[in-house]
Amino acid sequence: FSPIVIVPVVCVVGLGLFARGFPLLADCVQIGLPMLILLIITQQYLKRLHAKADHILERFALLVCIAVIWAFAAILTVAGAYNTSKSKTQTSCRTDRSYLMSSAP
């Protein structure tokens, strides 16, 4: 097996399983894609900036990313970015229509 054969096979298998790994990303790409990119940046690159940053980001990188992206989604909601979107997109993307607090047990 050469790299010329293995790379396309891994790419096809990886893209085929993308829907299993990130099922809700396609519902709201405006929120899901920045979250994915920010999480990769904080997990892989920002840890190397400072020793204390490494300690904090090792434990709380996901929580920091969720807080930043939730604030970003709230700004998009208030700005009216989803006013003319489909109802499925509004339910997935808007912070006031996600019913997160009321649907929690």
Summary of the structure (lengths in Angstrom):
residues: 105
radius of gyration: 17.6
end to end distance: 50.9
largest distance: 53.3
contacts: 233
relative contact order: 0.10
helix: 73%
strand: 0%
